[in-house]
Amino acid sequence: MSEPRGGGRKTAVISGGGGGLGSALSKQLQEQGWQVVLLDREVSDLQISNTQLPMKCDLTDPAQLAACCEKILACFERIDLLVYAAGVTTIGPVAKLSDPAHRHLFEVNYFAAVAMAQAFQNALRQSQGAHLVLTSVAGFAPLYQRAAYAASKHAMAGFFGSLRAEEKAFGVRVCVAAPSFVATNPQGGTDALGISPPGSAADAVDAMTPEQAATAILRGFRQGRDFVAVGRVSKLAHMLNRVSPAFYQWLMARTIKGETGEATDR
C-alpha cells in the first residue's frame, strides 16, 4: 500500500463491503471498470486483486475509521465514489428497545457514514465524485417494529439531502437509494444486544437478491438520479407514503403483521 494506486481507474470506497449487498455492488462496479476498497469488520473471505482491496475496519471505532480513511487517501490517487452500504437493524417493539442497542445502531448506520463523508469530502470535491447512500424504505417512511432502524435511516436521508445542497457548487453528487427488503442474510441471527444484520428478517415482503438490488441501485446512479426507490415494494411505498401517509402506515403494519402472524405489539 506504499505506492498510490491509479491506472486510470475510478475508485470507489464501500463501507459494509463484506456484506451481501456491498459485495454485489463491488462486483458490478469492478465489471464496469472501477477499482474498489471494501471496509468491514471481517474481510478474511474477501479477495485482494488489482481492482479490489479489502480493509478490516470497525466503523464504530472513530480512531480506527479515521486511520483507514487516511490510509486510503494515501494509497489511491483519487476517490470518485463513496458507497455507504454498512448497516444493522433491530426488530421489535419500542417497549423492548434498549438504550445500548439504539446507540450502537446509530453508530453504525449514521455516525460512521457522517465520519466517512467528512474524511473524504475534499477528495470527492477534487474528483467531482459522488456519495451513494443506501438507506431503506425506512429512510422515508415508518416501518413496523423497526423504530430505531427507521430513525437512523431518516437521519441519513436528512444529512445527505442537506449535504447535496452544500456540495453541488463543487460538482459533487449525492444519490440516495432506498431498497425495500434485500435477502442478504437469510440465515438470520442476532447478537447480545438484539442487533441483526439487515436482510435477515423473517417478515420480509417480496425480498430482492443482493444482485438484483445492486443492479437497480447502480442503474439509477448512472442515470444521474438524486433518489432511487429500489424494488417494487420501495416504489409502491414511496408513492403511497406521499399520497396518503395514513393509508401507507395502515397497509404496512397490516402486511408485516400478516407475515409474522402477530396481532398486536407486545
Rosetta silent file (secondary structure, phi, psi, omega in degrees, C-alpha in Angstrom):
SEQUENCE: MSEPRGGGRKTAVISGGGGGLGSALSKQLQEQGWQVVLLDREVSDLQISNTQLPMKCDLTDPAQLAACCEKILACFERIDLLVYAAGVTTIGPVAKLSDPAHRHLFEVNYFAAVAMAQAFQNALRQSQGAHLVLTSVAGFAPLYQRAAYAASKHAMAGFFGSLRAEEKAFGVRVCVAAPSFVATNPQGGTDALGISPPGSAADAVDAMTPEQAATAILRGFRQGRDFVAVGRVSKLAHMLNRVSPAFYQWLMARTIKGETGEATDR
SCORE:     score description
SCORE:     0.000 S_00000001
   1 L     0.000    8.950 -177.195    0.000    0.000    0.000 S_00000001
   2 L   -77.137  -30.174 -179.967    3.016    2.301   -0.128 S_00000001
   3 L   -96.458  131.840  178.754    2.599    3.207   -3.797 S_00000001
   4 L   -60.352  138.278  176.759   -0.544    5.107   -4.850 S_00000001
   5 E   -91.047  149.896  178.221   -2.901    3.094   -6.997 S_00000001
   6 L  -164.218  -94.232  178.347   -4.414    4.564  -10.092 S_00000001
   7 L    68.758   19.523  178.268   -4.016    3.235  -13.592 S_00000001
   8 L    82.437   -5.170  179.324   -6.792    5.462  -14.905 S_00000001
   9 L   -82.529  146.335  170.771   -9.488    3.610  -12.994 S_00000001
  10 L   -76.953  150.339 -175.594  -12.066    5.366  -10.901 S_00000001
  11 E  -116.711  130.807  175.611  -12.006    4.415   -7.206 S_00000001
  12 E  -117.438  139.821  173.891  -14.978    3.580   -5.000 S_00000001
  13 E  -111.224  125.180 -175.456  -14.896    3.072   -1.227 S_00000001
  14 E  -118.684  114.915  172.170  -17.661    0.817    0.087 S_00000001
  15 E   -79.342  146.428 -173.996  -18.488    0.595    3.787 S_00000001
  16 L    68.832   30.129 -175.135  -20.013   -2.744    4.694 S_00000001
  17 L   -68.813  -14.206  178.607  -18.161   -4.173    1.709 S_00000001
  18 L   -88.727   -8.379  179.623  -18.148   -7.670    3.177 S_00000001
  19 L   -79.284  173.214 -176.548  -21.942   -7.883    3.320 S_00000001
  20 H   -61.318  -47.089 -178.660  -24.162   -9.310    0.629 S_00000001
  21 H   -73.531  -39.697  177.120  -25.199   -6.014   -0.927 S_00000001
  22 H   -60.582  -41.668  179.142  -21.760   -4.426   -0.526 S_00000001
  23 H   -66.665  -40.108  179.067  -20.147   -7.408   -2.240 S_00000001
  24 H   -65.216  -40.859  176.914  -22.690   -7.350   -5.070 S_00000001
  25 H   -64.889  -41.176  178.546  -22.068   -3.633   -5.632 S_00000001
  26 H   -59.814  -47.394 -178.880  -18.312   -4.230   -5.562 S_00000001
  27 H   -60.071  -45.742 -176.885  -18.535   -6.981   -8.179 S_00000001
  28 H   -71.006  -36.110  176.639  -20.678   -4.927  -10.534 S_00000001
  29 H   -64.031  -41.402  178.511  -18.547   -1.796  -10.155 S_00000001
  30 H   -63.947  -38.428  177.195  -15.423   -3.796  -10.992 S_00000001
  31 H   -63.689  -24.529  179.500  -17.157   -5.222  -14.049 S_00000001
  32 L   -93.953    8.797  173.385  -17.812   -1.610  -15.098 S_00000001
  33 L    98.768    7.353  179.895  -14.121   -0.718  -14.834 S_00000001
  34 L   -88.442  160.604  162.856  -13.866    0.596  -11.278 S_00000001
  35 E  -110.158  146.656 -170.611  -11.403   -0.314   -8.537 S_00000001
  36 E  -130.234  148.659  170.759  -12.898   -0.706   -5.077 S_00000001
  37 E  -116.344  127.633 -176.315  -11.890   -0.540   -1.424 S_00000001
  38 E  -110.685  118.833  177.479  -14.050   -2.620    0.901 S_00000001
  39 E  -102.472  128.903  176.789  -14.339   -1.663    4.571 S_00000001
  40 E  -164.974  163.208  178.836  -15.766   -4.173    7.022 S_00000001
  41 L   -69.558  -31.950 -179.287  -15.141   -5.762   10.411 S_00000001
  42 L  -126.358  116.718 -176.272  -14.459   -9.124    8.784 S_00000001
  43 L  -127.600   10.360 -175.163  -12.620   -9.255    5.458 S_00000001
  44 L   -63.545  -25.300 -179.878  -10.806  -12.598    5.619 S_00000001
  45 L   -89.760   -2.203 -177.570  -13.100  -14.078    2.954 S_00000001
  46 L   -94.276  135.302 -177.172  -12.605  -11.157    0.552 S_00000001
  47 L   -81.387  146.172  171.599  -10.022  -11.476   -2.185 S_00000001
  48 L   -97.399  131.135  179.521   -7.265   -8.961   -2.836 S_00000001
  49 L  -145.978 -176.362  177.494   -6.762   -8.161   -6.508 S_00000001
  50 L   -65.656  -19.537 -177.027   -5.661   -5.364   -8.821 S_00000001
  51 L  -119.824    3.616 -179.493   -9.170   -3.931   -8.602 S_00000001
  52 E  -141.530  126.166  178.360  -10.245   -4.883   -5.072 S_00000001
  53 E  -127.750  105.167  174.337   -8.646   -4.021   -1.724 S_00000001
  54 E   -78.155  142.405  176.220  -10.387   -5.223    1.473 S_00000001
  55 E  -133.578  125.134  178.750   -9.560   -3.326    4.669 S_00000001
  56 E   -73.497  127.921 -176.421  -10.523   -4.506    8.129 S_00000001
  57 L  -158.069  127.304  171.597  -12.239   -1.689    9.987 S_00000001
  58 L   -88.437  107.527 -175.182  -14.632   -1.383   12.907 S_00000001
  59 L   -65.286  -18.376 -179.958  -16.780    1.536   11.801 S_00000001
  60 L   -86.158   -2.583  177.263  -17.896    2.186   15.381 S_00000001
  61 L  -101.996  101.988 -174.891  -14.305    2.932   16.436 S_00000001
  62 H   -55.577  -41.045 -179.082  -13.671    6.572   15.407 S_00000001
  63 H   -66.653  -41.490  179.622   -9.880    6.282   15.640 S_00000001
  64 H   -66.858  -41.516  178.990   -9.799    3.090   13.588 S_00000001
  65 H   -65.082  -42.924  178.829  -12.116    4.515   10.953 S_00000001
  66 H   -61.785  -40.705  179.359  -10.081    7.720   10.700 S_00000001
  67 H   -64.831  -40.243  178.153   -6.870    5.701   10.282 S_00000001
  68 H   -64.202  -42.376  179.304   -8.420    3.609    7.488 S_00000001
  69 H   -62.856  -40.901  178.083   -9.598    6.716    5.672 S_00000001
  70 H   -62.729  -41.799  179.266   -6.103    8.230    5.915 S_00000001
  71 H   -62.892  -42.111 -179.703   -4.553    5.052    4.501 S_00000001
  72 H   -63.482  -44.502  179.819   -6.988    5.041    1.589 S_00000001
  73 H   -62.849  -33.003  178.605   -6.268    8.681    0.784 S_00000001
  74 H   -77.861  -27.361 -173.144   -2.530    7.926    0.834 S_00000001
  75 H   -87.057  -29.353 -173.528   -2.882    4.770   -1.242 S_00000001
  76 E  -114.930  141.069 -177.859   -5.101    5.973   -4.074 S_00000001
  77 L   -65.936  -31.252 -178.335   -4.546    8.821   -6.482 S_00000001
  78 L  -154.292  153.771  173.765   -8.213    9.783   -6.420 S_00000001
  79 L  -121.080  123.157 -174.442  -11.502    8.862   -4.768 S_00000001
  80 L  -109.187  -20.651 -173.968  -14.542    9.110   -7.014 S_00000001
  81 E  -152.941  132.688  169.223  -17.340    7.410   -5.102 S_00000001
  82 E  -110.404  127.132  178.055  -18.307    6.637   -1.519 S_00000001
  83 E  -114.249  118.872 -177.724  -20.888    3.880   -1.093 S_00000001
  84 E   -97.346   87.208 -176.319  -22.496    3.706    2.337 S_00000001
  85 L  -106.328   -6.063  179.626  -23.629    0.075    2.486 S_00000001
  86 L   -71.813  140.511  178.001  -22.871   -0.687    6.144 S_00000001
  87 L  -175.608  151.466  174.324  -25.914   -1.128    8.320 S_00000001
  88 L  -135.928  167.675 -179.146  -27.525   -3.085   11.130 S_00000001
  89 E  -141.586  166.436  170.034  -31.064   -3.319   12.436 S_00000001
  90 L  -138.829  132.907 -173.324  -33.042   -4.279   15.497 S_00000001
  91 L  -116.271  124.588  179.391  -36.534   -5.726   15.216 S_00000001
  92 L   155.014  169.755 -178.131  -39.097   -5.477   17.981 S_00000001
  93 L   -69.229  154.178  179.569  -41.443   -3.091   19.799 S_00000001
  94 H   -59.236  -32.226 -179.756  -40.167    0.181   21.237 S_00000001
  95 H   -59.667  -24.256 -178.349  -41.059   -1.059   24.725 S_00000001
  96 H  -107.384    7.097 -179.419  -38.260   -3.606   24.434 S_00000001
  97 L   -78.160  122.650  179.436  -35.685   -1.357   22.732 S_00000001
  98 L   -88.966  152.402  178.788  -32.581   -0.995   24.879 S_00000001
  99 H   -62.920  -43.570  177.907  -30.502    2.155   25.002 S_00000001
 100 H   -59.960  -40.524  178.923  -27.239    0.315   24.126 S_00000001
 101 H   -65.042  -43.442 -179.639  -28.859   -1.271   21.056 S_00000001
 102 H   -60.406  -46.058 -178.574  -30.323    2.057   19.958 S_00000001
 103 H   -69.454  -39.067  178.815  -26.970    3.835   20.281 S_00000001
 104 H   -64.059  -40.326  179.531  -24.984    1.064   18.578 S_00000001
 105 H   -59.943  -42.798  178.563  -27.381    1.096   15.646 S_00000001
 106 H   -68.912  -34.325  178.116  -26.836    4.835   15.186 S_00000001
 107 H   -60.906  -42.784 -179.097  -23.056    4.426   15.473 S_00000001
 108 H   -76.182  -53.045 -170.620  -23.035    2.002   12.546 S_00000001
 109 H   -74.926  -37.136 -172.339  -25.808    3.371   10.361 S_00000001
 110 H  -111.269  -59.993 -172.044  -25.416    7.112   10.864 S_00000001
 111 H   -65.014  -35.699  177.302  -22.321    8.369   12.671 S_00000001
 112 H   -65.063  -38.531  178.181  -19.880    6.167   10.725 S_00000001
 113 H   -65.312  -41.530  177.849  -21.375    7.439    7.462 S_00000001
 114 H   -61.876  -44.643 -179.912  -21.028   11.043    8.610 S_00000001
 115 H   -60.931  -41.243  178.386  -17.385   10.458    9.582 S_00000001
 116 H   -65.330  -43.264 -179.897  -16.626    8.954    6.170 S_00000001
 117 H   -59.244  -40.511  179.443  -18.336   11.822    4.348 S_00000001
 118 H   -70.810  -40.908 -177.289  -16.212   14.322    6.240 S_00000001
 119 H   -63.576  -34.886 -175.903  -12.967   12.361    5.813 S_00000001
 120 L  -105.341   10.785 -174.994  -13.330   12.151    2.028 S_00000001
 121 H   -57.988  -49.327 -178.932  -15.040   15.499    1.436 S_00000001
 122 H   -67.040  -37.566  179.879  -12.030   17.210   -0.143 S_00000001
 123 H   -63.488  -41.101  179.110  -11.103   14.150   -2.198 S_00000001
 124 H   -69.948  -33.250  175.791  -14.589   13.976   -3.720 S_00000001
 125 H   -64.646  -40.616 -179.659  -14.508   17.691   -4.468 S_00000001
 126 H   -65.273  -37.310 -179.075  -11.219   17.253   -6.314 S_00000001
 127 H   -91.323   -7.209 -170.902  -12.594   14.389   -8.417 S_00000001
 128 L    51.328   52.463 -175.966  -16.123   15.851   -8.635 S_00000001
 129 L   -88.812 -149.003 -171.937  -17.253   12.485   -7.396 S_00000001
 130 E  -152.600  153.398  168.845  -20.365   11.232   -5.632 S_00000001
 131 E  -103.632  127.234  174.684  -21.899    9.883   -2.454 S_00000001
 132 E  -114.080  106.398 -168.728  -24.102    6.806   -2.992 S_00000001
 133 E  -104.689  119.138  179.240  -26.171    6.447    0.168 S_00000001
 134 E   -95.843  106.677  176.323  -28.073    3.236    0.863 S_00000001
 135 L  -100.527 -115.965 -173.970  -30.977    3.975    3.140 S_00000001
 136 L   178.500  169.377  166.198  -34.199    1.951    3.044 S_00000001
 137 H   -53.709  -34.257  178.767  -37.945    2.243    2.792 S_00000001
 138 H   -68.907   -5.319  177.054  -37.433    3.070    6.481 S_00000001
 139 H   -85.539  -13.502  178.332  -35.497    6.129    5.350 S_00000001
 140 L  -130.954   -2.438 -177.925  -38.621    7.896    4.078 S_00000001
 141 L  -151.647  159.416  176.288  -41.482    6.124    5.865 S_00000001
 142 L   -68.598  154.820  178.586  -42.217    4.326    9.151 S_00000001
 143 L  -138.446  128.062 -172.190  -41.586    0.579    9.313 S_00000001
 144 L   -54.975  128.559  177.128  -43.330   -1.751   11.736 S_00000001
 145 L    58.227   29.254  176.667  -41.258   -2.761   14.800 S_00000001
 146 L  -137.130   45.318 -174.088  -38.156   -1.017   13.458 S_00000001
 147 H   -60.735  -44.941 -178.557  -38.403    2.392   15.110 S_00000001
 148 H   -67.590  -41.506  178.294  -34.674    2.741   15.836 S_00000001
 149 H   -62.297  -46.079  179.092  -33.701    1.495   12.380 S_00000001
 150 H   -62.105  -39.847  179.559  -36.153    3.892   10.725 S_00000001
 151 H   -62.288  -42.712 -179.170  -34.834    6.761   12.853 S_00000001
 152 H   -67.221  -37.323 -179.717  -31.246    6.076   11.791 S_00000001
 153 H   -74.808  -34.515  171.839  -32.190    5.840    8.115 S_00000001
 154 H   -62.016  -40.089  178.967  -34.272    9.026    8.312 S_00000001
 155 H   -62.654  -42.309  177.344  -31.210   10.678    9.852 S_00000001
 156 H   -60.654  -46.124 -179.188  -29.057    9.501    6.949 S_00000001
 157 H   -61.401  -41.058  179.429  -31.563   10.822    4.430 S_00000001
 158 H   -66.992  -43.280 -179.293  -31.701   14.174    6.189 S_00000001
 159 H   -63.833  -51.755 -174.626  -27.937   14.522    6.493 S_00000001
 160 H   -75.210  -26.620  172.725  -27.095   13.585    2.921 S_00000001
 161 H   -64.857  -38.404  176.619  -30.011   15.517    1.472 S_00000001
 162 H   -71.472  -39.605  178.496  -28.605   18.601    3.173 S_00000001
 163 H   -61.373  -34.061  179.199  -25.063   17.724    2.115 S_00000001
 164 H   -55.863  -43.277 -178.819  -26.274   17.571   -1.507 S_00000001
 165 H   -65.717  -36.718  179.817  -27.123   21.262   -1.372 S_00000001
 166 H   -71.091  -39.264 -171.631  -23.691   22.146    0.056 S_00000001
 167 H   -88.567   -9.606 -179.273  -21.666   20.051   -2.359 S_00000001
 168 H   -57.236  -38.340 -178.921  -23.491   20.958   -5.566 S_00000001
 169 H   -64.613  -20.727 -179.616  -21.269   24.009   -6.023 S_00000001
 170 H   -98.935    4.973  178.860  -18.226   21.693   -6.055 S_00000001
 171 L    78.022   18.043 -179.075  -19.678   19.335   -8.652 S_00000001
 172 L   -98.274  130.456 -179.432  -20.224   16.531   -6.117 S_00000001
 173 E   -93.427  154.812  169.061  -23.375   14.423   -6.440 S_00000001
 174 E  -130.044  117.879  177.698  -25.425   12.757   -3.709 S_00000001
 175 E  -115.608  122.467  177.961  -27.608    9.829   -4.732 S_00000001
 176 E  -103.520  121.215  178.855  -29.850    8.243   -2.100 S_00000001
 177 E  -111.556  131.315 -175.031  -31.011    4.703   -2.906 S_00000001
 178 E  -119.740   89.648  175.662  -33.795    3.150   -0.840 S_00000001
 179 E   -71.180  155.595  169.807  -34.078   -0.630   -1.227 S_00000001
 180 L   -86.233 -127.778 -178.971  -37.010   -2.495    0.214 S_00000001
 181 L   -85.772  123.983  178.039  -36.249   -5.962    1.589 S_00000001
 182 E  -117.686  123.142 -175.150  -32.961   -7.440    0.340 S_00000001
 183 L   -81.592   75.863 -178.519  -32.245  -11.062    1.300 S_00000001
 184 L   -94.010  -22.053 -178.115  -28.584  -10.618    2.230 S_00000001
 185 L  -138.100   66.659 -175.705  -28.568  -12.713    5.421 S_00000001
 186 L   -63.410  -18.087  179.099  -31.257  -15.407    5.127 S_00000001
 187 L   -73.125  -16.630  176.706  -29.614  -17.385    7.964 S_00000001
 188 L    73.366 -155.910  178.962  -30.689  -14.651   10.391 S_00000001
 189 L   110.757  142.148  176.787  -29.183  -14.247   13.827 S_00000001
 190 L  -133.739  157.346  177.968  -28.916  -11.535   16.478 S_00000001
 191 L   -95.114 -170.740 -175.566  -26.191  -10.542   18.922 S_00000001
 192 L   -63.497  -24.817  178.778  -26.390   -9.970   22.675 S_00000001
 193 L   -86.277   -6.534 -174.651  -27.898   -6.507   22.132 S_00000001
 194 L    86.357   16.378  179.092  -30.573   -7.828   19.796 S_00000001
 195 L   -86.214  136.133  178.621  -28.820   -6.328   16.759 S_00000001
 196 E  -125.763  152.027  170.922  -29.208   -8.132   13.443 S_00000001
 197 L   -72.211  141.796  176.113  -27.673   -7.623   10.016 S_00000001
 198 L   -58.089  152.137  178.480  -30.215   -6.260    7.506 S_00000001
 199 L    91.824    6.869 -178.931  -31.621   -8.862    5.179 S_00000001
 200 L  -113.273    4.925 -173.417  -32.259  -11.462    7.873 S_00000001
 201 L   -70.475  136.479  176.921  -35.832  -10.530    8.787 S_00000001
 202 L   -74.872  -15.965 -177.042  -38.430  -13.289    8.822 S_00000001
 203 L  -100.285   18.350 -179.851  -41.135  -10.743    7.908 S_00000001
 204 L   -60.355  140.490 -179.136  -39.534   -9.626    4.635 S_00000001
 205 L  -114.872  121.806  176.815  -42.032   -8.852    1.884 S_00000001
 206 L    52.136   53.800 -175.074  -41.146   -9.562   -1.761 S_00000001
 207 L   -66.240  144.549  175.807  -37.417   -9.703   -0.974 S_00000001
 208 E   -98.563  158.779  170.791  -34.845   -8.990   -3.692 S_00000001
 209 L   -80.558  158.055  176.657  -31.498  -10.707   -4.118 S_00000001
 210 H   -57.773  -36.969 -179.696  -28.378   -8.598   -3.476 S_00000001
 211 H   -66.106  -41.075  177.323  -27.530   -8.821   -7.174 S_00000001
 212 H   -63.969  -43.409 -179.882  -30.952   -7.527   -8.220 S_00000001
 213 H   -64.671  -43.824 -179.537  -30.725   -4.663   -5.745 S_00000001
 214 H   -61.260  -41.055  179.192  -27.173   -3.746   -6.823 S_00000001
 215 H   -61.380  -45.436 -179.449  -28.214   -3.670  -10.482 S_00000001
 216 H   -67.436  -39.556  179.965  -31.144   -1.343   -9.757 S_00000001
 217 H   -63.077  -49.420 -176.674  -29.059    0.907   -7.497 S_00000001
 218 H   -71.089  -28.827  175.198  -26.233    1.344   -9.999 S_00000001
 219 H   -64.529  -47.497  178.474  -28.666    1.846  -12.883 S_00000001
 220 H   -63.558  -37.960  178.467  -30.316    4.724  -11.037 S_00000001
 221 H   -63.614  -46.034  179.946  -26.927    6.118  -10.067 S_00000001
 222 H   -63.761  -29.439  179.528  -25.675    6.060  -13.687 S_00000001
 223 L   -76.572   -3.435  177.131  -28.857    7.821  -14.770 S_00000001
 224 L    79.143   21.546 -176.556  -27.911   10.737  -12.529 S_00000001
 225 L   -80.567  145.766  176.129  -30.907   10.437  -10.220 S_00000001
 226 L   -78.523  -31.392 -177.951  -30.934   12.013   -6.757 S_00000001
 227 E  -136.993  135.071  179.549  -33.262    9.344   -5.357 S_00000001
 228 E  -128.538  113.540  171.477  -33.736    5.720   -6.378 S_00000001
 229 E   -82.972  118.720 -169.939  -36.568    3.601   -4.997 S_00000001
 230 E  -104.314  111.298  178.941  -35.165    0.087   -5.333 S_00000001
 231 L   100.131  159.961 -176.400  -37.644   -2.722   -5.901 S_00000001
 232 H   -63.833  -40.964 -179.372  -41.396   -2.932   -6.298 S_00000001
 233 H   -64.097  -43.140 -179.836  -42.134   -2.605   -2.582 S_00000001
 234 H   -64.103  -43.697  179.978  -39.974    0.501   -2.275 S_00000001
 235 H   -62.365  -44.164  179.783  -41.553    2.155   -5.319 S_00000001
 236 H   -67.268  -42.750  179.996  -45.067    1.438   -4.082 S_00000001
 237 H   -62.571  -40.474 -179.518  -44.250    2.514   -0.530 S_00000001
 238 H   -64.013  -42.086  179.568  -42.727    5.775   -1.748 S_00000001
 239 H   -67.025  -47.843 -177.036  -45.794    6.596   -3.819 S_00000001
 240 H   -65.552  -39.274 -178.421  -48.309    5.636   -1.130 S_00000001
 241 H   -66.313  -29.189  177.775  -46.460    7.454    1.643 S_00000001
 242 H   -78.562  -38.588 -175.866  -46.511   10.664   -0.403 S_00000001
 243 H   -78.615  -45.684 -176.824  -50.161   10.368   -1.439 S_00000001
 244 L  -148.848   88.097 -179.497  -51.618    9.063    1.828 S_00000001
 245 H   -56.171  -37.574 -178.961  -49.267    8.563    4.788 S_00000001
 246 H   -65.546  -43.320  179.031  -52.094    7.233    6.967 S_00000001
 247 H   -66.188  -40.270  177.758  -53.071    4.593    4.414 S_00000001
 248 H   -58.693  -46.969 -176.534  -49.437    3.635    3.912 S_00000001
 249 H   -63.693  -40.617  178.001  -48.932    3.136    7.653 S_00000001
 250 H   -62.995  -46.541 -176.993  -52.081    1.021    7.956 S_00000001
 251 H   -67.426  -41.579 -179.887  -51.143   -1.133    4.957 S_00000001
 252 H   -60.947  -49.653 -178.949  -47.508   -1.513    6.033 S_00000001
 253 H   -63.579  -42.042 -179.004  -48.400   -2.638    9.557 S_00000001
 254 H   -64.090  -42.040 -177.589  -51.136   -4.960    8.304 S_00000001
 255 H   -66.045  -47.620 -177.958  -48.849   -6.564    5.713 S_00000001
 256 H   -70.208  -38.099  175.225  -45.940   -7.198    8.063 S_00000001
 257 H   -60.762  -38.848  178.927  -48.197   -8.397   10.868 S_00000001
 258 H   -63.081  -37.273  179.097  -49.757  -10.801    8.402 S_00000001
 259 H   -68.202  -37.109 -175.499  -46.337  -12.193    7.505 S_00000001
 260 H   -91.918  -12.531 -177.959  -45.338  -12.707   11.159 S_00000001
 261 L    77.449   12.707  179.925  -48.745  -13.804   12.407 S_00000001
 262 L   -87.694  145.355  178.080  -48.738  -11.095   15.078 S_00000001
 263 L  -102.219  -35.175 -178.392  -51.929   -9.292   16.005 S_00000001
 264 L  -144.347  161.761  171.211  -50.591   -6.581   18.294 S_00000001
 265 L   -70.422  149.965  177.940  -47.358   -5.139   19.600 S_00000001
 266 L  -128.967    0.000    0.000  -46.203   -6.585   22.932 S_00000001
